[in-house]
Amino acid sequence: MLLQTMCGLAEIYDSERIFRFWLGFRPVVAFFKAESVEVILSSNTVIDKSFDYTLLHPWLGTGLLTSWGGKWRLRRKMLTPAFHFRILEDFVPIFNEQAQIFASLLQPHADKRTVDIVPYITMCTLDIICETAMGVKVGAQQDSNSRYVRALYEVGETFMARIMRPWLWPTKLFFMSARGRRFQENLSHLHNFTRKVIQDRKAELLKEKNGELEITQNQPDQHMGVKRRKAFLDLLLGHHLQNNALSLEDIREEVDTFMFEGHDTTAMGIAWSMYLIGLHEDAQKKIQEELDSIFGDDRERHITTDDLKRMKYLECAIKEAQRLFPSVPFIGRELMEDVVVNGYTVPRGTTCFVFTYMLHRDKQIFPNPEAFIPERFLPENSIGRHPFSYVPFSAGPRNCIGQKFALMEEKVVCATLLRRYQIQSVHHRDKIHLLAELVIRSKQGLRVRFRERPPSHNVGHNNSLRWSCPAGPARQHWLSENSRLFDDDMRLHSI
């Protein structure tokens, strides 16, 4: 309802692409013109997040997402090296392993029934972010009903419900409600889980430093599933152990922030990409021809960073999907001083919304804006485009620190599926009812049909790196067992 109302207002004020409304007792101004968006997002002073982010403080504290001023600048400077390309390369094997599990979970349903891909993709991205952020395997794809997974989803749902109910904004009133008490129970579980992972990993690092622990690559810890492969947590603990620049509670804030930001947004980015590709056979054919030129008929060789660089048309398709359905439909900022935008003075204390959903539909920049045209993002077609006309990961000093990570992950997961399957989306776009929650979702899910692809007869590389799913009859048993995680409508039991 919120998204539809905002889109209706955007149509009324399309000439100047700016409008004002009230959210409870708070004035809000929405911007969806590139020049106006640039004023807000490029500013080094308009960097404070909007009021609704304060509702995340009980969960995330004041980490990179929710902090402001000097603390935010210090954290950003400290965490930016963690997203250097050389470090991100080390996570590609995790992307591959989890994407292969995802693709194999779909195999029993190929050529048979339609599948809502959103729950599958969400569990896949949750497994990826748990392992890359914390070095922990939670096995969400095999056990979507685990206590940690359920707590994570209930906390996210409660946060969104609280945003839409202004009478629950006061913290004391919220925690007196039944919803607030359940929220506290779930938070306690999430925080205790994260703190134990941090403490265990810190103890291991100290033992390694003192030569008391033999380091074995990818050797799991029996209790927590901690792996020796480096995670973001190790980089944060490095700051803690070297100069105490981060306390253990600071690290907890950042790890929980990675968990919050790193799975739902990416999951919907992948889901919308697959849905749109499944609607457009011509685009799907071009992507699969590109993939066949890289891999031939080898459906299981792990994808490398060099392979990712060659997936140019797939990247265009993902970017076009993010244009039409940006995971985050609104980017909020709180004004600490008066700002002049498009000839209007927006006073201090106003909440500003960058309305990305409508920004990406500016006919002057994207002709025929509702059409899915991946070629828009070919280099030759992007020349001269306003840099703030397309901001799926925000822009300016508070842009998404993990956008390269997300794009690499999305390419690996999409490529893994499209190497193995031909996909066909069931519902046309006019049948999709959009919901603006934490991310843009479809009310009825995104249902697709999967069909095993025949051999391409192209010559591909043969240096396969096999993953750990059992082979032969045991493989079929494993797939059968894991398919039971889903009910008859292919929805995860925990959702």
HULIN-V20524 format. One line per field, one symbol per residue. ss: DSSP state (H for helix, E for strand, C for the rest). phi: phi as a letter, one per 20 degrees, with the letter a starting at -180 (. if undefined). A space follows every 50 residues. Layout:
ss: ???
phi: ???
This chain:
ss: CHHHHHHHHHHHCCCCCEEEEEECCEEEEEECCHHHHHHHHCCCCCCCEC HHHHHHHHHHCCCCCCCCHHHHHHHHHHHHHHHCHHHHHCCHHHHHHHHH HHHHHHHCCCCCCCEEHHHHHHHHHHHHHHHHHHCECCCCCCCCCCHHHH HHHHHHHHHHHHHCCHHHCCHHHHHHCHHHHHHHHHHHHHHHHHHHHHHH HHHHHHHHHCCCCCCCCCCCCCCCCECCCCCHHHHHHHHHHHHCCCCHHH HHHHHHHHHHHHCHHHHHHHHHHHHHHHHCHHHHHHHHHHHHHHHCCCCC CCCCHHHHHHCHHHHHHHHHHHHHCCCCCEEEEECCCCEEECCEEECCCC EEEEEHHHHCCCCCCCCCCCCCCHHHHCHHHHCCCCCCCCCCCCCHHHCC CCHHHHHHHHHHHHHHHHHHEEEEECCCHHHCCEEECCCEEECCCCEEEE EECCCCCCCCCCCCCCCCCCCHHHHHHHHHHHHCCECCCCCECCC
phi: .gffffffffffdffdlbbdbddmddfcdddbcgffffgfeefedecfff ggfffegfedmdegfdeblfffgfffffegffdfgfffgfeggfgfgfff fgfffegfdfmccfceffffffffffgfffffedmdeemffebfefgfff ffffffffgfffgecgfeffgffffeefffffgffffgffffffffgfff fffffffffemeceedgmeeefedmfdfffdggfffffffffblfcfffg fggffffgffeecfffgfffffffffffecfffffffffffffedmefec ffedfffgfeeffgffffffffffcfgdfcddcdeebfceclndeefgne eddeefgegfdfffdcglfeeecgfgdfgfeefnfgfdebcfdmamfdff fdffgffffffffffffffececcfeefffeedecedfcfcdgemcecdd cgffgemeecfcefdfeefgdmgffffffffffffdefemdfged
